[in-house]
Amino acid sequence: MKNENIPADIKSKSLKETRDEIDAILRKLESQETNLGDSIGDYQRLIQLNKHIDFLFKKKFKEISDNNE
């Protein structure tokens, strides 16, 4: 499992912190006051946050699998 290309500030987040940031970005993107430049950066951040969540789930799955062997 690799957690490459994910900024350190995201890698240090818990699952809840990551989810909370995703929710905040989605609320911002859904608002009427967003501009395209900000939206692109927010979208890229969402992709990185999603990769981090995927990494956390895979890591937890591996831990559970290893404990059940």
C-alpha positions as a LaTeX table, in Angstrom:
\begin{tabular}{lrrr}
\hline
Residue & $x$ (\AA) & $y$ (\AA) & $z$ (\AA) \\
\hline
Met1 & 0.00 & 0.00 & 0.00 \\
Lys2 & 1.43 & 3.29 & $-1.05$ \\
Asn3 & 0.30 & 6.71 & $-0.01$ \\
Glu4 & 2.25 & 8.60 & $-2.66$ \\
Asn5 & 1.58 & 12.06 & $-4.00$ \\
Ile6 & $-0.59$ & 12.97 & $-1.04$ \\
Pro7 & 0.49 & 16.10 & 0.83 \\
Ala8 & 1.69 & 15.66 & 4.41 \\
Asp9 & $-1.14$ & 17.80 & 5.77 \\
Ile10 & $-3.62$ & 15.27 & 4.35 \\
Lys11 & $-1.62$ & 12.20 & 5.40 \\
Ser12 & $-1.76$ & 13.34 & 9.00 \\
Lys13 & $-5.58$ & 13.60 & 9.04 \\
Ser14 & $-7.84$ & 11.07 & 10.66 \\
Leu15 & $-10.75$ & 9.60 & 8.75 \\
Lys16 & $-13.17$ & 12.00 & 10.48 \\
Glu17 & $-10.99$ & 15.04 & 9.77 \\
Thr18 & $-10.70$ & 14.02 & 6.13 \\
Arg19 & $-14.45$ & 13.50 & 5.82 \\
Asp20 & $-15.13$ & 16.86 & 7.47 \\
Glu21 & $-12.85$ & 18.64 & 4.99 \\
Ile22 & $-14.51$ & 16.86 & 2.08 \\
Asp23 & $-17.93$ & 17.95 & 3.35 \\
Ala24 & $-16.72$ & 21.56 & 3.66 \\
Ile25 & $-15.31$ & 21.57 & 0.12 \\
Leu26 & $-18.52$ & 20.07 & $-1.28$ \\
Arg27 & $-20.61$ & 22.74 & 0.46 \\
Lys28 & $-18.32$ & 25.40 & $-1.01$ \\
Leu29 & $-18.54$ & 23.92 & $-4.52$ \\
Glu30 & $-22.32$ & 23.76 & $-4.29$ \\
Ser31 & $-22.60$ & 27.42 & $-3.33$ \\
Gln32 & $-23.34$ & 30.03 & $-5.96$ \\
Glu33 & $-20.30$ & 32.17 & $-5.11$ \\
Thr34 & $-17.56$ & 29.82 & $-6.33$ \\
Asn35 & $-15.33$ & 30.74 & $-9.23$ \\
Leu36 & $-13.79$ & 28.32 & $-11.68$ \\
Gly37 & $-10.19$ & 28.84 & $-10.51$ \\
Asp38 & $-11.04$ & 27.98 & $-6.92$ \\
Ser39 & $-13.22$ & 25.08 & $-8.03$ \\
Ile40 & $-10.36$ & 23.42 & $-9.90$ \\
Gly41 & $-8.09$ & 23.62 & $-6.85$ \\
Asp42 & $-10.87$ & 22.35 & $-4.60$ \\
Tyr43 & $-11.56$ & 19.46 & $-6.96$ \\
Gln44 & $-7.88$ & 18.47 & $-6.96$ \\
Arg45 & $-7.89$ & 18.61 & $-3.15$ \\
Leu46 & $-10.98$ & 16.36 & $-3.12$ \\
Ile47 & $-9.16$ & 13.79 & $-5.24$ \\
Gln48 & $-6.21$ & 13.78 & $-2.81$ \\
Leu49 & $-8.54$ & 13.49 & 0.19 \\
Asn50 & $-10.37$ & 10.62 & $-1.49$ \\
Lys51 & $-7.08$ & 8.81 & $-2.13$ \\
His52 & $-6.21$ & 9.25 & 1.54 \\
Ile53 & $-9.55$ & 7.76 & 2.63 \\
Asp54 & $-9.00$ & 4.84 & 0.26 \\
Phe55 & $-5.54$ & 4.31 & 1.77 \\
Leu56 & $-6.95$ & 4.38 & 5.33 \\
Phe57 & $-9.65$ & 1.83 & 4.47 \\
Lys58 & $-7.17$ & $-0.50$ & 2.76 \\
Lys59 & $-4.82$ & $-0.21$ & 5.72 \\
Lys60 & $-7.62$ & $-1.04$ & 8.19 \\
Phe61 & $-8.81$ & $-3.93$ & 6.01 \\
Lys62 & $-5.30$ & $-5.38$ & 5.97 \\
Glu63 & $-5.06$ & $-5.06$ & 9.77 \\
Ile64 & $-8.38$ & $-6.85$ & 10.22 \\
Ser65 & $-7.41$ & $-9.55$ & 7.71 \\
Asp66 & $-4.07$ & $-10.11$ & 9.42 \\
Asn67 & $-5.76$ & $-10.44$ & 12.81 \\
Asn68 & $-8.19$ & $-13.05$ & 11.51 \\
Glu69 & $-5.51$ & $-15.37$ & 10.17 \\
\hline
\end{tabular}
